[in-house]
């Protein structure tokens, strides 16, 4: 009986510690993940170009402007050439309590330095309740180019950035995206939902940068929920064995959705460095 009581007490204590960690500690941590990509389509000028991706801020009472400032400072410390945001800026725009000070968001994001451009796409939370217009205004005032089934070429560096509209609430247009995939460019597709990449793996896609999954957000034994269109690709880098050797990166995001908790899904920024294949020496 005493052993049972001790075990019960230890289990209760462990549950409290786990809850406090998931609620108060992990959500405010911020890691930086580094990836190198080698490609024949990276030219001499784009060799060593550094791209930083951030995603899924879900601004709310649980992740506010102060947290965003921390992320922006960390982005700038990496000295990126290009910065991309892959959607879900505000958790629920119609319930966002600080609309009167929404300018504070673009004042912070505008401080991101990226000499070759800042690009963004819509996520599913960037629609509904007036979010669509607000998102576009915020991001454009922040110096981001919002790509909604559009592309932006950085000609000198042979880089082609294609932005998909959100695949859940936006307009999915495969034909438009495929037509942007230039055969001789290093083609980067920005898509909020990672599983949407499945539609383009037989085309000239080199790199997908995605979010949406939160890396499961709360990962416990027998509990590993990820939202629709984030079932196959959940977190980190995936390499596809196709003729372009397409890479898919799923960023686990910065904020939280539904529950203000994270466990084994530490918020992250992703730094991706492009490398010309001729310089690639695996040894």
N, C-alpha and C positions, 0 to 999 in steps of 0.2 A: 504493500500500500504506500509506504514511504517512497519507494522507487518510482511508482506511478505518479505520485504527487510531484516529485522532483522533475520527472520528464515532462509533465504537464506545465510546470512552472518555466522550465527551460524553453519549451516550445512557445509559450506565451511571450517570453522575453525576446526570443528570436523573431517572432512575428512583429513585435513592436519596433525592434531595431530595423527590420526589413522595411516596414512601412515608413519609418522616419527617413531612412536612406532614400527610398524611392520617391518620397514626397518632397524632401527638403534638400537633399544633397545632390543626387545624380542630375536632376533637371537643371541645376545651375553650373554644372561642370561644362567645360568646353574643350574638346580635343581637336587636333588637326591631323587629318589623314593625308598621306602623301602617296601619289601614284605617278609612275612614269609610263608614257606611251610612245612606242616606236612605230614609225610608219613611213612607207615610201612616198607618201603625199605631203610629208613635212619637208619644206624646202630649207635652204641654208638660212634664210631670214627667220623662219618660224621655229628653227631648232632652239630649244631651251625656252620657248615661250611658256609662261606660267599662267594657268587658268585657275581661278578660285571659284568654287561653287558653294553657295549656301542655299538653304531651302526650309520651307515649313516653319516659319517663325511663329505663326499662330498667335499674334499679339493679343493679349488679354490681360486681366488682372494678375495672371500667373507668369506671364512673360511680357514685360513692358519695355518702354523706351530705354531704361537703364540697362536692361539685358542686351538690347539691340546695340547700344553703344559699345559694350564689351566685345561683341562679335565684330563690329566695324573696326575697332582698334586692332583686333587680332588679324583681320583681313589685311589691313594696311601694313601691318608689321611683316607680312609675307611678300610685300612689293609685287603684287600681281600685274600682269599685262592686261588680262581680261578677267572680268568678274561676271558671273551669271547667277541669277536667282530663279529657282525652278518652282515657284508658286506657293500658295497658301500663306499670304501675308498676315491677315487678321483672322482670328478664330471664327467669330460670328460678327460680321460688320453691323447688322441691325441691332445687336446687343452690346456693341462696343461702347463703353461708358465715357471714353475720352475723345469723342468726335470733335469737340470744340478746339482741341489742341492737336488735331490730326497732322497739322503742319510740322509737329515735332518729329514725326516719323521721317518725312522727307528731308528735314534738316539734318538728321543723323545719317540717313542713307546717302545723302549728297556728298558726304565727307569721304566716301569710298573713292580711292584713287585707282584708276585703271586706264593707262594711256591708250590702249587699243579698244576701249569701249566696255560698256556695262549693258547687259542684256537680260531680259526677264520674260517669263511666260506665265499664263494664267494657271492656277490650280483650281480644284473644285470648290475650295472655300472662298475663292475670289469671285464667285458668282452668287447671286441671291441677295435680297434685301438692300439693294443699292451698291453692293460690293464691286460690281463690274466697273462702274464709272469711277468710283473712289480709288480702286486699285490702279487703274490707268493713270489717273491724275497724280497719285502719290509717287508711282514709279517714274513717270516722266519728269516730275518736279525734282526727283532724286538724280536725274541724269541718266536713267536707264532707258534703253530702247525696248519697248514692249513688242514682242514678235508673236503675232497671232496668225498662224498659217502664213508666215512671212519669213524672209531670210535677209541676212546682212553679210555681205562679202567683205573680207579684209584682204583685198586683192594682193597687196604687196607681200603678204605672208601666206598666201595660198589657203586661207582659212575661210570656210563657208559655214556660217551659223544659221541654223534653221530652227524656228520656234513653232512648235505645235500648239494649237489651241487646246484647252483642257478636254480630255477624252471622255469625261463624264457629263459635264454640263455645257461644254463648248461645242464647237463644230469640228468633228473629226473629218478631215479631207485628205485621204490617202494620196489621191492623184496629184494634188497641189504639192504635197511634201515630196513625193517621188520626183516631180519635175524640177525641184530645187537641188537635187542631189547630183551635182556636177561630177563627172567621172574623174577629172584631173585635180579636184580640190580635196583637202582634208575636211570632210563633212561632219559637223557636230550638230546633232539634233537635241534640242531642249524639249523635254516632255515631262509634265508633272507625274504622270502615271507610268511606271516602268514597263508594265506588261504590254503597253501599246507598241513597244519596240518590235514585237513579234511580227508586225505587219510590214516591216521594212528590212528584214535581215537578208533578203535576196537582192537588195539594191545597193547603191554606193554609199552606205552609211558606215562611217568609221567610229564614231563615238556617240553614245547616248548619255546625256546627263539628266538624271531623274531624281524624284523624291517620293513623297506620298506615303510610303510604308511606315515611316518613323522607326524602321528596324524592328517592328513589332511593338515598340514603345514599352510594354511591360512583358518581360519574358520570364515566365515561370514554368516549371515542369507541367506538361499537359496543357499549358496555356500559351498559345503563340498566334494571336490574331493579327492578321494584316488585312487592310481594306481591299475592296474590289480593284482589280487591275494592278495589284501588288502581291499576287499570289506566287508567281514563278520567280520573280526577281525581288528580293527582299532587302538586301543590304550589301554594300561593298561592290567590288569589281567582278564582273562576269565577262568571260571571253568566249566568243562564238566562233566555232570552226567553220567559217565560210570564206569566200574568196577575198573579202576585205578584212578578215580577222576583226570583225566588229567587236567593240568593247561597250559594255553597258555598266554604268556606275549608278548605284542607288544610294543617295545621301540620306542618312537617318534623321536629318533635320535638327532644328534648334529648339522649337517650342513643343507644346503638348496639346493634344486634342481630346475632348470628352473628359478624361481624367487627368488632373495636373500631376502626373507621376511618370517616372521613367525607371526601368530596371533592366540592366544589361543592354541599354540602347543609349549610350552617352551622347549628348548633343555634339555635332561635329561640323567642321569646315573641311572641304576637300581641296587639296592643292594638286593639280594635275600638270605635269611638265611634259611638253611635246619634244620628241627627239627624232632627228632624221635617222632613217634606218642605216645609212652608211656609217654613222657613228656608233652604231649599236655593237657592243662587244660583250656577250653574255659571260665571258670569263673575267 
